[in-house]
Amino acid sequence: MPPIFLILVALLVIVVVAGVFSISIYNRLVALRNRFKNAFAQIDVQLKRRHDLIPNLVEIASGYMKHERGTLEAVTAARNVAGGARAKAAADPANPENMKALAAAEGQLSMGLKSLFAVAEAYPELKANQNMMQLSEELTSTENKVAFARQAYNDSVMTYNTSREVFPNVLFAGFFHFDAAPLFELENAAEREAPKVKLS
């Protein structure tokens, strides 16, 4: 066999191995990116449930808290802002600005709910209302589910980000536009706590 033929075969083998290796890295990064997007979809489901409970909560509370219109309107406004931020983040959870806006909006909504429940403590009839107690329990359960979903999302993002940053993946990640994914973190320590619901 002529040496040129052996060189060509060796080059062909190197190209095939490099191609298979590149495809493997690409497919792994795609799978990890899809995993964190799916994890965000689980957060989205729980946030939507949370947002759907709030109008009923405000409606029941408004029957008792006639002099607390500002608190009720603030919760409703915060819910609307959070709903818009949730929709943007769901459309592109890889966008850091969307995730930051969602975290800020959800933090404001949590603060509004804390205010609502703090004011509700002054209304014994409201605290005794069965519908209010049931909605409060559902909201507490949903808050816990949001926290678990957020943890699962952040774990998926961490796995994806780590995978795209290790060598040799980092060489392919930039070339194929696998950008870093943002974590879903609440900025204010007070916002990290779920609203305390004690109506019984």
GUTIGU-51290 format. One line per 8 residues: their letters; for each residue x, y, z of N, C-alpha, C. Coordinates in Angstrom, 3 decimals. Atoms other than C-alpha are relative to their C-alpha. Layout:
a> X Y Z X Y Z X Y Z | ... $
This chain:
mppiflil> 0.840 -1.179 0.000 0.000 0.000 0.000 0.883 1.239 0.000 | -0.775 -1.234 0.034 1.282 3.424 -0.856 -0.232 0.799 1.276 | 0.139 -0.776 -1.234 1.937 5.729 2.119 -1.084 1.067 -0.074 | 1.039 -1.040 0.132 -0.427 8.382 0.731 -1.368 -0.579 0.332 | 1.272 0.656 -0.285 -3.290 5.883 0.954 -0.180 -0.173 1.511 | 0.069 0.164 -1.460 -2.501 5.139 4.633 -0.266 1.338 0.688 | 0.222 -1.328 -0.570 -2.376 8.853 5.392 -1.453 0.425 -0.197 | 1.404 -0.356 0.279 -5.771 9.382 3.736 -0.962 -0.792 0.894 $
vallvivv> 0.842 0.836 -0.864 -7.284 6.473 5.676 0.068 0.526 1.445 | -0.158 -0.525 -1.355 -5.849 7.851 8.938 -0.749 1.315 0.172 | 0.730 -1.274 -0.057 -7.242 11.313 8.179 -1.510 -0.224 0.010 | 1.425 0.318 0.051 -10.631 9.818 7.331 -0.487 -0.515 1.352 | 0.361 0.530 -1.312 -10.690 7.909 10.629 -0.051 1.132 1.026 | -0.013 -1.133 -0.929 -9.764 11.080 12.537 -1.225 0.879 -0.202 | 1.168 -0.826 0.299 -12.524 13.052 10.785 -1.275 -0.680 0.492 | 1.198 0.731 -0.434 -15.120 10.336 11.492 -0.093 0.003 1.527 $
vagvfsis> 0.008 0.003 -1.464 -14.117 10.069 15.166 -0.350 1.390 0.537 | 0.305 -1.373 -0.429 -14.169 13.874 15.542 -1.465 0.327 -0.253 | 1.412 -0.249 0.320 -17.594 13.996 13.841 -0.931 -0.685 0.987 | 0.822 0.741 -0.962 -19.053 11.314 16.102 0.089 0.652 1.382 | -0.214 -0.659 -1.285 -17.554 13.033 19.143 -0.783 1.319 0.062 | 0.729 -1.276 0.060 -19.024 16.416 18.074 -1.502 -0.226 0.085 | 1.441 0.308 -0.030 -22.441 14.895 17.472 -0.423 -0.426 1.398 | 0.299 0.446 -1.357 -22.340 13.241 20.890 -0.106 1.186 0.964 $
iynrlval> 0.028 -1.192 -0.862 -21.513 16.532 22.635 -1.228 0.846 -0.314 | 1.147 -0.809 0.415 -24.164 18.417 20.642 -1.303 -0.606 0.532 | 1.236 0.658 -0.443 -26.862 15.844 21.420 -0.158 0.050 1.517 | 0.077 -0.082 -1.465 -25.995 15.848 25.130 -0.427 1.399 0.438 | 0.372 -1.373 -0.365 -26.232 19.639 25.309 -1.461 0.287 -0.350 | 1.417 -0.171 0.365 -29.570 19.577 23.465 -0.889 -0.677 1.039 | 0.806 0.728 -0.989 -30.913 16.956 25.890 -0.047 0.754 1.330 | -0.034 -0.738 -1.264 -29.789 18.976 28.917 -0.765 1.315 -0.090 $
rnrfknaf> 0.756 -1.245 0.181 -31.223 22.210 27.508 -1.502 -0.300 0.035 | 1.419 0.369 -0.015 -34.565 20.475 26.888 -0.453 -0.399 1.396 | 0.348 0.396 -1.371 -34.475 19.071 30.421 -0.263 1.224 0.869 | 0.257 -1.170 -0.851 -34.150 22.504 32.039 -1.215 0.771 -0.495 | 1.221 -0.656 0.487 -36.857 23.907 29.749 -1.237 -0.744 0.498 | 1.105 0.782 -0.542 -39.143 21.067 30.824 -0.163 0.273 1.489 | 0.076 -0.308 -1.431 -38.273 21.772 34.454 -0.661 1.356 0.220 | 0.676 -1.292 -0.141 -39.333 25.390 33.932 -1.492 -0.151 -0.283 $
aqidvqlk> 1.423 0.209 0.289 -42.605 24.168 32.426 -0.741 -0.473 1.248 | 0.629 0.445 -1.250 -43.301 22.482 35.787 -0.204 1.173 0.959 | 0.177 -1.221 -0.801 -42.732 25.796 37.573 -1.179 0.784 -0.551 | 1.057 -0.765 0.658 -45.022 27.456 35.055 -1.387 -0.535 0.374 | 1.286 0.614 -0.377 -47.832 24.993 35.843 -0.390 0.422 1.414 | 0.302 -0.350 -1.388 -47.576 25.711 39.567 -0.256 1.498 0.170 | 0.238 -1.443 -0.088 -47.308 29.481 39.095 -1.370 0.357 -0.570 | 1.327 -0.255 0.575 -50.396 29.436 36.876 -1.085 -0.379 1.009 $
rrhdlipn> 0.966 0.417 -1.025 -52.264 27.516 39.573 -0.060 1.038 1.111 | -0.064 -1.039 -1.043 -51.098 30.077 42.141 -0.753 1.243 -0.459 | 0.644 -1.205 0.522 -52.224 32.957 39.940 -1.505 -0.185 -0.154 | 1.438 0.267 0.138 -55.590 31.280 39.343 -0.726 0.001 1.347 | 0.623 0.004 -1.326 -56.236 30.959 43.097 -0.209 1.414 0.548 | 0.000 -1.337 -0.608 -55.592 34.613 43.867 -1.296 0.779 -0.244 | 1.257 -0.751 0.157 -58.725 36.155 42.259 -1.109 -0.495 0.930 | 1.007 0.542 -0.912 -60.930 33.802 44.308 0.277 0.439 1.432 $
lveiasgy> -0.401 -0.435 -1.328 -58.997 34.670 47.442 -0.358 1.475 0.213 | 0.305 -1.433 -0.083 -59.335 38.403 46.768 -1.508 0.229 0.017 | 1.462 -0.143 0.054 -63.030 38.016 45.951 -0.626 -0.301 1.359 | 0.545 0.347 -1.313 -63.784 36.292 49.254 0.405 1.057 1.033 | -0.493 -0.984 -0.973 -61.630 38.721 51.226 -0.685 1.349 -0.183 | 0.601 -1.319 0.240 -63.229 41.757 49.573 -1.380 0.124 0.637 | 1.299 -0.042 -0.663 -66.600 40.805 51.053 0.098 0.370 1.467 | -0.195 -0.271 -1.421 -65.164 41.194 54.542 0.869 1.236 0.243 $
mkhergtl> -0.990 -1.057 -0.208 -62.389 43.736 54.098 -0.335 1.240 -0.826 | 0.462 -1.143 0.788 -64.318 46.695 52.756 0.937 1.211 0.113 | -0.863 -1.162 -0.216 -61.841 49.193 54.205 1.452 -0.275 -0.398 | -1.374 0.383 0.370 -58.775 47.414 52.815 0.145 -0.111 -1.518 | -0.029 0.038 1.462 -59.251 48.140 49.117 1.423 0.084 -0.551 | -1.373 -0.172 0.485 -55.625 49.219 48.696 0.773 -1.308 0.022 | -0.697 1.287 -0.116 -54.322 45.858 49.902 -0.489 -0.964 -1.072 | 0.580 0.912 0.989 -56.712 43.919 47.669 0.408 0.391 -1.423 $
eavtaarn> -0.394 -0.456 1.337 -55.920 46.066 44.632 1.479 -0.237 -0.254 | -1.440 0.246 0.158 -52.179 45.724 45.256 0.266 -1.470 -0.316 | -0.167 1.438 0.272 -52.463 41.925 45.312 -0.440 -0.311 -1.428 | 0.490 0.233 1.363 -54.516 41.944 42.110 0.979 0.542 -1.039 | -0.971 -0.588 0.942 -52.051 44.260 40.370 1.276 -0.829 -0.046 | -1.215 0.825 -0.041 -49.081 42.152 41.518 -0.229 -1.322 -0.716 | 0.331 1.251 0.706 -50.833 39.029 40.239 0.035 0.202 -1.507 | 0.007 -0.270 1.444 -51.345 40.627 36.818 1.413 0.180 -0.547 $
vaggarak> -1.392 -0.184 0.423 -47.696 41.702 36.587 0.719 -1.352 -0.026 | -0.639 1.314 -0.067 -46.555 38.230 37.669 -0.478 -0.904 -1.127 | 0.516 0.797 1.112 -48.829 36.634 35.073 0.669 0.353 -1.314 | -0.698 -0.429 1.216 -47.253 38.706 32.309 1.453 -0.453 -0.010 | -1.396 0.434 -0.100 -43.741 37.924 33.541 0.100 -1.517 -0.180 | 0.017 1.460 0.152 -44.644 34.224 33.745 -0.129 -0.386 -1.457 | 0.189 0.308 1.421 -45.814 34.213 30.131 1.286 0.250 -0.793 | -1.262 -0.288 0.697 -42.574 35.855 28.941 1.058 -1.042 0.327 $
aaadpanp> -1.001 0.986 -0.397 -40.417 33.458 30.933 -0.309 -1.368 -0.599 | 0.377 1.283 0.593 -42.383 30.460 29.666 0.345 -0.052 -1.486 | -0.337 -0.050 1.419 -41.786 31.599 26.088 1.489 -0.210 -0.239 | -1.449 0.143 0.157 -38.005 31.694 26.635 0.681 -0.061 1.366 | -0.612 0.101 -1.323 -36.747 30.342 29.976 1.523 0.120 -0.020 | -1.456 -0.151 0.087 -33.160 30.592 28.708 0.424 1.468 0.022 | -0.298 -1.429 0.015 -33.398 34.407 28.648 0.154 0.506 1.443 | -0.209 -0.455 -1.384 -31.833 35.820 31.841 -0.892 1.168 0.401 $
enmkalaa> 0.861 -1.150 -0.327 -33.878 39.045 31.636 -1.414 -0.453 0.342 | 1.337 0.528 -0.284 -37.145 37.080 31.520 -0.055 -0.635 1.383 | -0.016 0.670 -1.292 -36.143 35.018 34.538 0.143 1.012 1.139 | -0.174 -1.036 -1.024 -35.040 38.100 36.481 -1.325 0.749 0.221 | 1.289 -0.688 -0.114 -38.344 39.855 35.721 -1.027 -0.883 0.701 | 0.927 0.925 -0.644 -40.286 36.749 36.763 0.281 -0.084 1.499 | -0.360 0.083 -1.418 -38.381 36.461 40.043 -0.443 1.262 0.743 | 0.402 -1.261 -0.635 -39.008 40.142 40.810 -1.521 0.079 0.138 $
aegqlsmg> 1.465 -0.067 -0.033 -42.716 39.908 39.927 -0.576 -0.980 1.018 | 0.486 0.990 -0.969 -43.227 36.739 41.967 0.326 0.445 1.428 | -0.346 -0.531 -1.315 -41.420 38.361 44.884 -0.989 1.056 0.454 | 0.988 -1.029 -0.335 -43.781 41.336 44.761 -1.359 -0.623 0.320 | 1.262 0.679 -0.262 -46.763 38.999 44.594 0.025 -0.668 1.374 | -0.115 0.622 -1.329 -45.511 37.084 47.642 -0.130 1.032 1.107 | 0.098 -1.073 -1.003 -45.105 40.338 49.553 -1.450 0.490 0.112 | 1.402 -0.421 -0.019 -48.651 41.369 48.559 -0.883 -1.008 0.722 $
lkslfava> 0.784 1.033 -0.684 -50.059 38.048 49.734 0.268 0.006 1.505 | -0.313 -0.096 -1.434 -48.234 38.382 53.047 -0.783 1.141 0.636 | 0.765 -1.147 -0.517 -49.849 41.790 53.497 -1.477 -0.352 0.117 | 1.407 0.391 -0.012 -53.266 40.374 52.611 -0.298 -0.894 1.204 | 0.252 0.910 -1.115 -52.979 37.579 55.176 0.225 0.683 1.343 | -0.211 -0.750 -1.240 -51.627 39.947 57.815 -1.234 0.838 0.328 | 1.204 -0.809 -0.210 -54.637 42.252 57.354 -1.192 -0.901 0.307 | 1.123 0.922 -0.208 -57.018 39.250 57.232 -0.081 -0.478 1.447 $
eaypelka> -0.001 0.412 -1.409 -55.987 38.374 60.786 -0.934 0.863 0.845 | 0.855 -0.920 -0.766 -58.022 41.386 61.965 -1.491 -0.240 -0.245 | 1.396 0.255 0.351 -61.258 39.949 60.514 -0.373 -1.434 0.390 | 0.324 1.357 -0.479 -62.509 36.966 62.587 -0.971 -0.747 -0.918 | 0.970 0.676 0.876 -65.417 36.270 60.231 0.692 -0.526 -1.254 | -0.742 0.423 1.189 -63.026 36.082 57.279 0.856 -1.216 0.334 | -0.837 1.127 -0.405 -60.700 33.764 59.194 -0.828 -1.271 0.141 | 0.870 1.156 -0.210 -63.673 31.467 59.913 -0.679 -0.465 -1.284 $
nqnmmqls> 0.657 0.351 1.257 -64.932 31.418 56.302 0.630 -1.270 -0.588 | -0.495 1.290 0.504 -64.660 27.845 54.949 0.682 0.126 -1.363 | -0.615 -0.170 1.326 -63.928 28.945 51.392 1.369 0.658 0.114 | -1.276 -0.678 -0.196 -61.172 31.259 52.591 1.030 -0.967 0.564 | -0.924 0.972 -0.577 -59.635 28.490 54.686 0.450 -1.017 -1.045 | -0.343 0.977 1.043 -59.778 26.041 51.766 0.957 0.609 -1.023 | -0.883 -0.664 0.959 -58.231 28.535 49.339 1.381 0.251 0.603 | -1.277 -0.228 -0.677 -55.546 29.352 51.886 0.829 -1.280 0.052 $
eeltsten> -0.706 1.290 -0.009 -54.671 25.673 52.214 0.516 -0.345 -1.390 | -0.429 0.267 1.368 -54.542 25.285 48.441 1.181 0.886 -0.395 | -1.085 -0.919 0.310 -52.321 28.342 48.164 1.294 -0.433 0.690 | -1.182 0.483 -0.719 -49.949 27.001 50.817 0.576 -1.227 -0.693 | -0.449 1.198 0.713 -49.781 23.657 49.013 0.677 0.375 -1.320 | -0.568 -0.446 1.272 -49.114 25.423 45.722 1.342 0.680 0.211 | -1.280 -0.656 -0.304 -46.368 27.560 47.286 1.089 -1.043 0.213 | -0.970 1.077 -0.213 -44.643 24.355 48.402 0.382 -0.660 -1.321 $
kvafarqa> -0.277 0.615 1.309 -44.972 22.873 44.915 0.864 0.914 -0.862 | -0.834 -0.957 0.742 -43.505 26.046 43.403 1.444 -0.105 0.490 | -1.359 0.095 -0.559 -40.517 25.755 45.757 0.694 -1.272 -0.487 | -0.602 1.250 0.473 -39.928 22.111 44.792 0.302 0.077 -1.499 | -0.212 -0.124 1.448 -40.337 22.876 41.074 1.171 0.933 -0.294 | -1.109 -0.925 0.187 -37.930 25.804 41.376 1.330 -0.697 0.288 | -1.216 0.744 -0.324 -35.351 23.533 43.025 0.361 -0.964 -1.130 | -0.258 0.932 1.105 -35.732 20.928 40.254 0.509 0.751 -1.228 $
yndsvmty> -0.451 -0.818 1.138 -35.359 23.658 37.617 1.447 0.446 0.213 | -1.361 -0.476 -0.272 -32.254 25.103 39.264 1.017 -1.141 -0.070 | -0.884 1.156 0.126 -30.744 21.598 39.503 0.263 -0.323 -1.471 | -0.151 0.270 1.436 -31.381 21.058 35.774 0.882 1.053 -0.663 | -0.821 -1.080 0.555 -29.871 24.445 34.940 1.460 -0.198 0.397 | -1.373 0.204 -0.463 -26.808 23.666 37.048 0.669 -1.133 -0.789 | -0.550 1.117 0.776 -26.297 20.334 35.249 0.324 0.446 -1.419 | -0.216 -0.500 1.364 -26.690 22.008 31.850 1.192 0.955 -0.057 $
ntsrevfp> -1.090 -0.988 0.008 -24.385 24.924 32.688 1.355 -0.663 0.249 | -1.249 0.703 -0.266 -21.734 22.599 34.107 0.449 -0.775 -1.226 | -0.342 0.781 1.185 -21.891 20.371 31.052 0.518 0.878 -1.134 | -0.449 -0.862 1.092 -21.498 23.288 28.659 1.324 0.688 0.306 | -1.225 -0.689 -0.377 -18.547 24.697 30.606 1.227 -0.906 0.086 | -1.147 0.901 -0.115 -16.370 21.563 30.858 0.657 -0.199 -1.368 | -0.749 0.249 1.231 -13.687 20.827 28.317 -0.235 -1.439 -0.428 | -0.054 -0.829 1.201 -14.085 19.921 25.454 -1.354 0.585 -0.404 $
nvlfagff> 1.340 -0.505 0.343 -17.822 20.762 25.538 -0.015 1.509 -0.210 | -0.026 -1.458 0.080 -17.000 24.439 26.014 0.375 0.466 -1.418 | -0.380 -0.357 1.373 -15.454 24.490 22.528 -1.205 -0.061 -0.940 | 1.165 0.188 0.861 -18.688 23.269 20.954 -1.182 0.866 0.445 | 1.141 -0.757 -0.537 -21.134 25.128 23.247 -0.077 1.389 -0.615 | 0.002 -1.342 0.592 -20.085 28.547 21.992 -0.290 -0.034 -1.490 | 0.171 0.106 1.453 -19.967 27.444 18.375 -1.458 -0.286 -0.360 | 1.394 0.372 0.280 -23.483 25.942 18.525 -1.000 0.851 0.782 $
hfdaaplf> 0.852 -0.964 -0.718 -24.872 28.824 20.652 -0.770 -0.623 1.162 | 0.572 0.498 -1.247 -25.532 26.883 23.831 0.414 0.968 1.096 | -0.313 -1.047 -0.970 -25.610 29.920 26.089 -0.347 -0.470 1.409 | 0.272 0.330 -1.399 -25.623 29.772 29.876 -1.473 0.247 0.308 | 1.398 -0.140 -0.410 -29.068 29.274 31.389 -0.053 0.681 1.364 | 0.103 -0.695 -1.287 -30.240 31.493 34.264 -0.699 -0.851 1.055 | 0.693 0.623 -1.124 -31.200 30.178 37.670 -1.254 0.813 0.311 | 1.209 -0.703 -0.440 -34.612 31.085 39.090 0.141 0.224 1.496 $
elenaaer> -0.259 -0.327 -1.395 -33.693 32.810 42.334 -0.737 1.270 0.376 | 0.626 -1.201 -0.528 -35.588 35.269 44.439 1.088 0.829 0.650 | -1.096 -0.866 -0.435 -33.393 38.253 45.233 -0.093 0.387 1.469 | 0.202 -0.468 -1.367 -34.874 39.402 48.544 -0.212 -1.199 0.921 | 0.126 1.132 -0.931 -34.508 37.012 51.498 -1.424 -0.141 0.512 | 1.389 0.064 -0.486 -38.024 37.905 52.692 -0.919 -0.626 -1.042 | 0.837 0.560 1.061 -39.424 36.875 49.300 0.157 -1.508 -0.110 | -0.238 1.432 0.095 -37.954 33.377 49.669 -0.988 -0.801 0.838 $
eapkvkls> 0.942 0.680 -0.865 -40.465 32.540 52.372 -1.392 0.035 -0.630 | 1.373 0.042 0.483 -43.910 31.383 51.325 -0.859 0.825 0.954 | 0.885 -0.746 -0.894 -46.723 33.572 52.665 -0.537 -0.910 1.092 | 0.507 0.784 -1.127 -47.726 32.348 56.110 -1.511 0.162 0.049 | 1.451 -0.015 0.011 -51.380 31.401 56.060 -0.471 -0.634 1.282 | 0.530 0.511 -1.259 -52.955 31.064 59.512 -1.381 0.637 0.202 | 1.338 -0.571 -0.116 -56.681 31.625 59.296 -0.875 -0.785 0.963 | 0.862 0.789 -0.900 -57.903 28.968 61.689 0.230 0.369 1.447 $
